[in-house]
Amino acid sequence: MTRRGFVLLEILVSLVLLALVGALVVAVVQGAVRTARHSMTLLSGERTVWSIGAVLREELRNADSAAVALPQPTALQVDAPIGEGAVCGNHGDTVFVRRSDWSGPRLPEATTDVAATLTDPITAAWDTAVIVASATAPCPLDGTAALRLVLAHTLAVALMVRVYSPTEVSIYESGGSAWLGLRSLNNSATVQPFAGPLMPGSSRFQWNGPALQMLLTPASGRDTTVIMPLGSPR
């Protein structure tokens, strides 16, 4: 064989080796991309579950089992506690609570929150009314800073007030995926999505003894259970 023949053979062998190396590199890169995508999908699913658990635990914080209802497997309704305090004065439809006596994560909001007022400590009778206005004003008794809550109807007497927000957490489908959203039950607000995406038709709420349980299937496809213990009714 001539030298020219050897050179041509070497070139052909080199091309074959380069093709094999190239195919191997492509396979390795494709495998790394698939692994990265799978890891990102799992991480996204874990973040979704974490955010759902965090929001639900915040909404259910200090709520007891009597304050939670499951009208259907894809909806949870809760009277989320907002705060409470001793009444320092009331007349007609207006209740005053000293700011120093108020205990809660936020202040009451008009049209959204409901006030439960203790009207008889002997029979433990409570009266509930939607808060139509909320502002700060001096307490009628001593002039100290207070919350002024105007209720939807008048009260003869009020000794203590507990404020809660009727809220619905629902699982709804949009764009081929399922999402979790929040809305106020009092002002018919539109649903505000806060977590997703989830596999459609697979997530639901249910009771697990005294605890509330949510079965989740994120887009990653890994089933996860979130358990939220609730307090006993007061």
MARNU-629681 format. One record per residue (C-alpha): residue number from 1; residue in three letters; x, y, z. Coordinates in nm, 4 decimals, m for minus. Example, Ala and Ser with C-alpha at 12.3 -4.5 7.8 and 13.67 -1.06 7.14 Angstrom:
% residues 2
R;1;ALA;1.2300;m0.4500;0.7800
R;2;SER;1.3670;m0.1060;0.7140
END
This chain:
% residues 234
R;1;MET;0.0000;0.0000;0.0000
R;2;THR;0.1345;0.3449;m0.0878
R;3;ARG;0.1985;0.6197;0.1644
R;4;ARG;m0.1034;0.8022;0.0243
R;5;GLY;m0.3173;0.5004;0.1078
R;6;PHE;m0.1905;0.4958;0.4644
R;7;VAL;m0.2701;0.8681;0.5081
R;8;LEU;m0.6235;0.8178;0.3784
R;9;LEU;m0.6745;0.5241;0.6160
R;10;GLU;m0.5462;0.7291;0.9091
R;11;ILE;m0.7869;1.0094;0.8232
R;12;LEU;m1.0785;0.7657;0.8067
R;13;VAL;m0.9845;0.6083;1.1413
R;14;SER;m0.9505;0.9555;1.2970
R;15;LEU;m1.2938;1.0559;1.1672
R;16;VAL;m1.4484;0.7403;1.3083
R;17;LEU;m1.2838;0.7992;1.6469
R;18;LEU;m1.3955;1.1625;1.6465
R;19;ALA;m1.7505;1.0542;1.5673
R;20;LEU;m1.7461;0.8024;1.8519
R;21;VAL;m1.6029;1.0572;2.0936
R;22;GLY;m1.8589;1.3139;1.9773
R;23;ALA;m2.1450;1.0684;2.0254
R;24;LEU;m2.0148;0.9844;2.3721
R;25;VAL;m1.9863;1.3530;2.4646
R;26;VAL;m2.3403;1.4195;2.3368
R;27;ALA;m2.4752;1.1247;2.5371
R;28;VAL;m2.2989;1.2460;2.8527
R;29;VAL;m2.4272;1.6015;2.8053
R;30;GLN;m2.7823;1.4808;2.7380
R;31;GLY;m2.7697;1.2616;3.0486
R;32;ALA;m2.6460;1.5537;3.2574
R;33;VAL;m2.9248;1.7754;3.1217
R;34;ARG;m3.1883;1.5115;3.2017
R;35;THR;m3.0471;1.4706;3.5517
R;36;ALA;m3.0433;1.8466;3.6043
R;37;ARG;m3.4006;1.8803;3.4798
R;38;HIS;m3.5146;1.5978;3.7054
R;39;SER;m3.3376;1.7535;4.0034
R;40;MET;m3.4891;2.0937;3.9288
R;41;THR;m3.8351;1.9379;3.8968
R;42;LEU;m3.7969;1.7631;4.2321
R;43;LEU;m3.6634;2.0810;4.3914
R;44;SER;m3.9524;2.2802;4.2471
R;45;GLY;m4.1965;2.0225;4.3841
R;46;GLU;m4.0361;2.0377;4.7294
R;47;ARG;m4.0527;2.4179;4.7252
R;48;THR;m4.4190;2.4003;4.6255
R;49;VAL;m4.4977;2.1636;4.9134
R;50;TRP;m4.3002;2.3812;5.1556
R;51;SER;m4.4799;2.6996;5.0500
R;52;ILE;m4.8204;2.5297;5.0728
R;53;GLY;m4.7450;2.3969;5.4207
R;54;ALA;m4.6182;2.7377;5.5361
R;55;VAL;m4.9256;2.9254;5.4111
R;56;LEU;m5.1725;2.6714;5.5490
R;57;ARG;m5.0066;2.6612;5.8897
R;58;GLU;m5.0188;3.0411;5.9015
R;59;GLU;m5.3886;3.0438;5.8077
R;60;LEU;m5.4673;2.7709;6.0617
R;61;ARG;m5.2474;2.9100;6.3373
R;62;ASN;m5.4435;2.8990;6.6646
R;63;ALA;m5.7545;2.7728;6.4819
R;64;ASP;m5.9451;2.4898;6.6447
R;65;SER;m6.1270;2.2030;6.4729
R;66;ALA;m6.4639;2.3764;6.5139
R;67;ALA;m6.3376;2.6686;6.3045
R;68;VAL;m6.2502;2.4518;6.0030
R;69;ALA;m6.4892;2.2992;5.7504
R;70;LEU;m6.4381;2.0873;5.4389
R;71;PRO;m6.7373;2.1587;5.2136
R;72;GLN;m6.5710;1.9453;4.9460
R;73;PRO;m6.2391;1.7609;4.9064
R;74;THR;m6.0882;2.0508;4.7087
R;75;ALA;m6.1896;2.3315;4.9451
R;76;LEU;m6.1106;2.4242;5.3030
R;77;GLN;m6.2958;2.6976;5.4893
R;78;VAL;m6.1508;2.8373;5.8102
R;79;ASP;m6.2300;3.1165;6.0537
R;80;ALA;m5.8675;3.2252;6.0733
R;81;PRO;m5.7977;3.3962;6.4099
R;82;ILE;m5.6773;3.7546;6.3747
R;83;GLY;m5.6617;3.8739;6.7348
R;84;GLU;m5.8480;3.9474;7.0539
R;85;GLY;m5.8662;4.1914;7.3416
R;86;ALA;m6.0711;4.3186;7.6361
R;87;VAL;m6.3313;4.5822;7.5517
R;88;CYS;m6.2724;4.9214;7.7149
R;89;GLY;m6.6022;5.0679;7.6044
R;90;ASN;m6.8930;5.0203;7.3663
R;91;HIS;m7.2052;5.2027;7.2621
R;92;GLY;m7.4493;5.1155;6.9884
R;93;ASP;m7.2647;4.9427;6.7075
R;94;THR;m6.9163;5.0566;6.8161
R;95;VAL;m6.6635;4.8637;7.0258
R;96;PHE;m6.3336;4.9970;7.1629
R;97;VAL;m6.0299;4.7812;7.2468
R;98;ARG;m5.7127;4.9292;7.3986
R;99;ARG;m5.4159;4.8923;7.1680
R;100;SER;m5.2113;4.7722;7.4657
R;101;ASP;m5.4660;4.4929;7.5246
R;102;TRP;m5.4837;4.3823;7.1620
R;103;SER;m5.3122;4.0512;7.0887
R;104;GLY;m5.2836;3.9239;6.7337
R;105;PRO;m5.0702;3.9098;6.4180
R;106;ARG;m5.2446;4.2103;6.2573
R;107;LEU;m5.5153;4.4701;6.3118
R;108;PRO;m5.8783;4.4099;6.2106
R;109;GLU;m5.9834;4.4905;5.8532
R;110;ALA;m6.3244;4.6279;5.7593
R;111;THR;m6.5630;4.4225;5.5379
R;112;THR;m6.3266;4.1223;5.5549
R;113;ASP;m6.3082;4.0364;5.9255
R;114;VAL;m6.5775;3.9348;6.1737
R;115;ALA;m6.5940;4.0335;6.5421
R;116;ALA;m6.7198;3.7851;6.8017
R;117;THR;m6.8046;3.9738;7.1210
R;118;LEU;m6.8597;3.8195;7.4625
R;119;THR;m7.1899;3.9579;7.5876
R;120;ASP;m7.2587;3.7339;7.8899
R;121;PRO;m6.9704;3.5733;8.0838
R;122;ILE;m7.2076;3.3522;8.2857
R;123;THR;m7.3674;3.1773;7.9879
R;124;ALA;m7.0610;3.2351;7.7661
R;125;ALA;m7.2847;3.3980;7.5051
R;126;TRP;m7.1076;3.5446;7.2027
R;127;ASP;m7.2489;3.7771;6.9384
R;128;THR;m7.0941;3.7886;6.5888
R;129;ALA;m7.1031;4.0714;6.3374
R;130;VAL;m6.9050;4.1810;6.0342
R;131;ILE;m6.6707;4.4740;6.0975
R;132;VAL;m6.7847;4.7580;5.8706
R;133;ALA;m6.5188;5.0102;5.9795
R;134;SER;m6.1910;4.9969;6.1726
R;135;ALA;m5.9830;5.2892;6.2950
R;136;THR;m5.7872;5.4194;6.5935
R;137;ALA;m5.9533;5.6422;6.8530
R;138;PRO;m5.9249;5.7251;7.2252
R;139;CYS;m6.0780;5.4768;7.4666
R;140;PRO;m6.3958;5.6259;7.6204
R;141;LEU;m6.2900;5.5178;7.9697
R;142;ASP;m5.9464;5.6765;8.0012
R;143;GLY;m5.8504;5.8275;7.6658
R;144;THR;m5.5745;5.5768;7.5931
R;145;ALA;m5.5076;5.4673;7.2353
R;146;ALA;m5.7647;5.2106;7.1224
R;147;LEU;m5.9043;5.0300;6.8224
R;148;ARG;m6.2488;5.1538;6.7211
R;149;LEU;m6.4526;4.8799;6.5546
R;150;VAL;m6.7884;4.9597;6.3980
R;151;LEU;m7.0019;4.6460;6.3671
R;152;ALA;m7.2879;4.5549;6.1354
R;153;HIS;m7.5425;4.5736;6.4198
R;154;THR;m7.5754;4.7192;6.7680
R;155;LEU;m7.4758;4.5503;7.0929
R;156;ALA;m7.6230;4.6025;7.4395
R;157;VAL;m7.2945;4.5131;7.6075
R;158;ALA;m6.9523;4.3811;7.5028
R;159;LEU;m6.6860;4.2541;7.7426
R;160;MET;m6.4316;4.0956;7.5106
R;161;VAL;m6.3836;4.0760;7.1365
R;162;ARG;m6.2267;3.8093;6.9174
R;163;VAL;m6.1670;3.8910;6.5526
R;164;TYR;m6.1381;3.6276;6.2807
R;165;SER;m6.1312;3.6231;5.9033
R;166;PRO;m6.3549;3.3715;5.7184
R;167;THR;m6.1234;3.2388;5.4478
R;168;GLU;m6.1399;2.9681;5.1832
R;169;VAL;m5.8408;2.7742;5.0536
R;170;SER;m5.9294;2.5987;4.7292
R;171;ILE;m5.7667;2.3754;4.4719
R;172;TYR;m5.8586;2.4844;4.1205
R;173;GLU;m5.7412;2.3954;3.7704
R;174;SER;m5.6035;2.6394;3.5167
R;175;GLY;m5.3803;2.5931;3.2151
R;176;GLY;m5.3729;2.2153;3.2489
R;177;SER;m5.2389;2.2276;3.6071
R;178;ALA;m5.3888;2.2567;3.9542
R;179;TRP;m5.3173;2.5512;4.1840
R;180;LEU;m5.3940;2.6558;4.5407
R;181;GLY;m5.5620;2.9885;4.6035
R;182;LEU;m5.7027;3.2005;4.8860
R;183;ARG;m6.0127;3.4173;4.8957
R;184;SER;m6.2139;3.5981;5.1583
R;185;LEU;m6.5602;3.4535;5.2177
R;186;ASN;m6.6998;3.7904;5.3254
R;187;ASN;m6.6288;4.0192;5.0335
R;188;SER;m6.6419;3.7632;4.7488
R;189;ALA;m6.2872;3.8494;4.6459
R;190;THR;m6.1336;3.6690;4.3510
R;191;VAL;m5.9081;3.3741;4.4267
R;192;GLN;m5.5458;3.4737;4.4844
R;193;PRO;m5.3129;3.1883;4.3801
R;194;PHE;m5.0246;3.1232;4.6175
R;195;ALA;m4.8771;2.7828;4.5229
R;196;GLY;m4.8450;2.5408;4.2346
R;197;PRO;m4.8368;2.3844;3.9894
R;198;LEU;m4.9856;2.0546;4.1037
R;199;MET;m5.0997;1.7505;3.9119
R;200;PRO;m5.4676;1.8092;3.8250
R;201;GLY;m5.7249;1.5914;3.9986
R;202;SER;m5.4852;1.4437;4.2544
R;203;SER;m5.4644;1.6849;4.5507
R;204;ARG;m5.7299;1.7046;4.8216
R;205;PHE;m5.8096;1.7874;5.1837
R;206;GLN;m5.9326;1.5321;5.4355
R;207;TRP;m5.9568;1.4724;5.8089
R;208;ASN;m5.7073;1.2477;5.9847
R;209;GLY;m5.8572;1.2159;6.3306
R;210;PRO;m5.8428;1.5612;6.4941
R;211;ALA;m5.5809;1.6778;6.2450
R;212;LEU;m5.6311;1.8215;5.8993
R;213;GLN;m5.4468;1.6438;5.6211
R;214;MET;m5.3707;1.7540;5.2676
R;215;LEU;m5.2586;1.5110;4.9989
R;216;LEU;m5.0404;1.6838;4.7415
R;217;THR;m4.9012;1.5746;4.4075
R;218;PRO;m4.6676;1.8446;4.2720
R;219;ALA;m4.5754;1.8613;3.9048
R;220;SER;m4.2781;1.6371;3.9896
R;221;GLY;m4.5288;1.3546;4.0492
R;222;ARG;m4.4052;1.2722;4.3995
R;223;ASP;m4.7007;1.2320;4.6390
R;224;THR;m4.6625;1.4264;4.9626
R;225;THR;m4.8802;1.4501;5.2728
R;226;VAL;m4.9008;1.7684;5.4796
R;227;ILE;m5.0533;1.7202;5.8266
R;228;MET;m5.1757;2.0225;6.0214
R;229;PRO;m5.2762;1.9563;6.3849
R;230;LEU;m5.5612;2.1705;6.5160
R;231;GLY;m5.6513;2.2768;6.8671
R;232;SER;m5.9587;2.1674;7.0585
R;233;PRO;m6.2692;2.3869;7.0388
R;234;ARG;m6.2761;2.6588;7.3044
END
